[in-house]
Each structure stands twice: as C-alpha cells, then as structure tokens.
Amino acid sequence: MMKKINSSKIILASKSKSRKKVLENAGLKFETISSGVDEDEIKTRMSGTGATFEQIAEALACEKALSVSKSHLESLIIGGDQILVCDGKHYDKAKNIEEARNHLKFFRGRTHELVTSIAVVLNGRVIWKNTSRPLLSMWNFSDEFLEEYIGKAGDALLQSVGGYYIEGLGIHLFSNIEGEYHAIQGMPMLALLNKLREIYE
C-alpha cells in the first residue's frame, strides 16, 4: 500500500476514541497525536464572519491536520471535526450531566444534522477534504426513558457532541438515521478509503 509515498506513515490528528476505533476496525496502521488546536476560538471567529457550519467544520479538520503536520511533514495526517446542528443552532459537547440532559430534551422528537468533515494533509498542505451530513431523528421519548438512559450512560454523555454513542446505548434514542454509519462516528470511511487507495496504490 506504499507505492506513491514510500516514506509516509498515517497519523490521526485526534485523541477521539470513536475516530480511532473506526480506523482500527478498518485495519489501518496509524498513530494518534492530539492537535492542540483551540476549537472554540476558531468557531467563535468564523461564526462572527458569517461562515457556514460546513465551512467551520472543514476549517477545523484542516487546522487540526495542519497543526500536526508541522512536526511530521513526511507523514499523511488525517484531521476531523464534527458539528451537531439542530434547528439552525450548533451544539458542543455538554460540560456536565445537566447540560447533556437539557440537550437531549431539546433533540428528542426532532431531526438533527452531524456536519462531519475530514481533511488529509501532507507536507504542510491540504491535499483533500470531504464533508458529509448525516441526519438523525430522535423519537419523542419520555422523561422516564431519558433518566434511565442518562443513568446507564453516565459520563459517556460528555464524550460525544450529541450525548450519545451510536454504536452503544445511544442507538435507543433514534427512530431514523440517514447517512453513512461511520460518518456519524466522526470518520466518513468510504470517502477516506477511496482517497487512500488513490494515494497509495
């Protein structure tokens, strides 16, 4: 698989457990390095200029990969970002259980979008980027169901932007899902694998 870029290795510019697991399950060999990018600063600055959610997600994915590439120029760097959008407003990871509870109460009975961007960087240059937008509809569950879910999920509620892991208990929250399963986990694998084949074969 190393014909065109013989010296390169793959680095995931993230400590996201979900993205790491998706790449591992696909059999890819890679390292993980946190980018150290100030996501809140970029979101605030770009939102102030009227940037779209897709533009913000793409910029974050690129900045994460570019940041790691500075000290790993010969490696192929994969950066990713995901923004949850519901009724025209974006949501970040909940800071505590109460905030997660409030988010889930708002999402129930509604459809939200996961704007999921990935970027590939080599030698300090973005050579490819991709954005997908899965749609997820939550059923109108009761407060009792929600409290049971929160009790079982625990601190995992704070680890994902929507307060759920679709590969675990979070699947019980949904009535319908449109889009690639891996994109929901933060890594659109079909598009990424197509690009990697183009690069390495």
C-alpha positions, 0 to 999 in steps of 0.5 A: 500500500506504499507505492506513491509515498514510500516514506509516509506513515498515517497519523490521526490528528485526534485523541477521539476514541470513536475516530480511532476505533473506526480506523482500527476496525478498518485495519489501518496502521496509524498513530494518534497525536492530539492537535492542540488546536483551540476549537472554540476560538476558531468557531467563535471567529468564523461564526462572527464572519458569517461562515457556514457550519460546513465551512467551520467544520472543514476549517477545523479538520484542516487546522487540526491536520495542519497543526500536526503536520508541522512536526511530521511533514513526511507523514499523511495526517488525517484531521476531523471535526464534527458539528451537531446542528439542530434547528439552525443552532450548533451544539458542543459537547455538554460540560456536565450531566445537566447540560447533556440532559437539557440537550437531549430534551431539546433533540428528542422528537426532532431531526438533527444534522452531524456536519462531519468533515475530514481533511488529509494533509501532507507536507504542510498542505491540504491535499483533500477534504470531504464533508458529509451530513448525516441526519438523525431523528430522535423519537419523542421519548419520555422523561422516564426513558431519558433518566434511565438512559442518562443513568446507564450512560453516565459520563459517556454523555460528555464524550460525544457532541450529541450525548450519545454513542451510536454504536452503544446505548445511544442507538435507543434514542433514534427512530431514523438515521440517514447517512453513512454509519461511520460518518456519524462516528466522526470518520466518513470511511468510504470517502477516506478509503477511496482517497487512500487507495488513490494515494497509495496504490 
